[in-house]
Each structure stands twice: as structure tokens, then as C-alpha cells.
Amino acid sequence: MSRFARAGFFALAWLFQMIGYASAQPAANAGCTSSPSAASTQVWRCDNGITIVAENGARFELKDANRDGHIDSVELSSRALLVEVPRKPGGNPFKVLTPQAIAAVRGTRWAVDVAEAKTSVFVADGRVGVSRRARGRGVVLGPGEGVDVEATGPLTVKTWGQPRVDGLMARLGQ
């Protein structure tokens, strides 16, 4: 690598470190557009009413499993997302899939955070069903409740303390 190319590489790496980024791989024709926000987050607005706020550095993929031109799930591999899904009667639930968990909903506002070998799910409004990715018995979260999903152990629903809620929401610019 030439000295000039190496300097360019390090300048680009420094820029990403300073301003951060959210890396999304959108499904083709998923009907979503992204824009940066003042809080260093990335906001995705989709034509089916779904809004996704991605934490700085989040890595995720928008999915259109039924190929109708609208996203119906997100595959999240690191960091956090805040998802808002409008209520809709019937139909398939919107899902966030992580290495450890599946969180599904028909209409609500919730956050999903992936770190190390754990996925944390918190519900701000509505209800969210959460289960392990490897299936098994799930739980249903209501407003103010969360669950930490690890490879083993029970899924225990807890009311999250305000400091934990505030910390997660601050990372999402809320």
C-alpha cells in the first residue's frame, strides 16, 4: 500500500470514528429512506409507516421476506434500534431478529439492544412477544418492561429502572 493510500485509509478510519455511522443493508425496494439526525443516529422511515432509529454504529439488515416491497423484519447484529410499528389488525407481526432472540409485534414502540452474547428488549408502548432464536417458550412484555435474552437461563420479565431506560434511550437520541 502506498504512503498516500495508507494516509487516506487512516483519514477515513478517523472520520468514521469521530462521526460514527449506522450500517444498514436494505432489502431491495423495501420502501424505506434514511436520514441522519442531530443525535448521531440514523432514522429510517418506511412507506408502510414503520420508523427505525439506529444507534450510532448499529449493524442491521432490513428484510422483505414476503417480497411485497415493504420491510417486515430487521436482522440486528450489533448495537441498538428503536422501532415504531403502527397498529394493524391481523397480518404477520413485524420482527426484529438478533443472534439470541426474536421480538415480534403488530404495533408498538420498542428498543432492541445486541451486545456480546446477550439481547435486551425494552417496550416503551404496546406489547412485544420475545423468544429465543432457537425457539422455546417466550414472554410478552408490556410498557416499561424488558427482558435480557442469553443462550441459557429463563426469560425473566422485569420492570426496567429509569436509569437503564434513560441510558438506552439516550444512545438512541431519545
N, C-alpha and C positions, 0 to 999 in steps of 0.2 A: 504494500500500500504506500503510495507516495506521501510525502510530508504534507502536501497541500490537501489531499483526500483525507488523511488522518485528522488534520485540523478541522476540516468540515464535519467529519463524523463526531468529533468531540464537541464542537459547537452545537450540533443538532441534539446530541445527548444532553448537554447542559440546558438547552432551551426546553426540552421536554421535562426535565427535572424541575425547572423553575416554574413553568406554566402548567404542567400536568396535562393529562389527557384522559379521555374515556374511549376505549376501543370497542366498537361495535361492528359486528359483521351482519348487516341487514339482509333479510331474505329478499330475493328479487321481487320487485313490485309489491312490497309489503305495505305500501301506503303510508309510510312514516317519513317525517323530516326531522332533522336535528338542528339545534341551535345552542350556542354556549350561553350560560347565564352569568350573572355578576358574581355568583358564589363559587366559581370554578367548577361548576357541574355542567353536564351536558343534558339538555332536555329534548326528548323525542316525543313528538306529537303525531298521533296516527289518525287516519281518516275515519276509523271506527270508534273514535272517542277515547282511546287508551292514551295515557300520558305516562312516560317513564323518565324519571330523573336519575341520572347515573352519577355516582360519586366520582371524583377525580381519580383516574387510574383504573376504574372498573373495566372488567373484560367480560363481554357478553355477546350473545348472538340472538338476533330477532328471528323468529321462526313462523312460517306459514304452513303448518302441517297439512291442512286440507286444500291448499293451493287455491284459495278463493280471492287472493290479492290483499288479504288483511292478516296482520300478525295474530297468532292465537297462543303463542308461548314465547318465553325467553329462556335461553340456556345461559346461566350466570356462572362464571368460573372463578372470579375473584372480586373482592370489594363489595360495595352495596348499591342497591337500586331501591328507589321509592316508586311504587307502581300504583296508578289510579285507573280503575276499570269501571266504566259506567254500568249501572244495574241493567240487566237484560233478562227477560223471562225465558226460561228453558235454555236450550242450546248447550254447547260444550263449555265448561269453565275455562277461563284463561289460566295458564300455568306458568310458574317460574320453576325451572329445574336447575338444581345445583348438584355437585358431586354427591352430597349426602341426602338431599331432600327434594320433595315436590310440594309446592304450595299452590293450591288451586282455589279459584273464586269466580263467582258470577257477577260481582260488583262490589267494590270496596276500595280502600286506600291502605296499603301496607308496605313494609320495608323488608327486604331480604339482604342478609349480610353473610358473605362467604369469607372465612379466614381459617387458614391451616386445615385441620380436619373437622371443622365444625361449621354448620349453617345456623344462623339465628334468624327467626322470623318474628316480626312485631306488627300488630294490627292497630292502625290509627282509627279507622272507621270500618264498620261492616263485620263480616265473618270470613275466616280463611281456614280451609282444611289443609293440614300439614301431615305428611307421612314420609317415611324413609324412602329413598330412591329404590332400594331393594324390596320395596313393598312392606307389608306388615300393617299392624294396627296404627291408625292415625289419630290425630286430635283435631279439635275445632277451636280456633282462637276467636275471641271477641275483642271489642275495643279495649285498648290498654294492656292486652295480654301478649305474651311472647313465649317462644319455645326455642331451646337450643338443641339441634339435632346433631348427634355424633354417631360414630359407627355402631356403638353398643349402648346399652342402658335405656331406661324408659324415657318416653317423650313426656316431660312434665310441664304442664301449662302453668305459667307464673304471671302475676301482675308485675310488670316492669316498674322499677323505681324511676322517679323523674330524672335523676342524673344519667341513668343509662339511656332513657328515651331521648333526652336533650343531646347527649353525646352523638348518638346515631343520626338524629335529625340535623344536627349542625354539620356533620360530614356531607349531608345531602342538601345543604343550603336552605334548610327549613327553619 
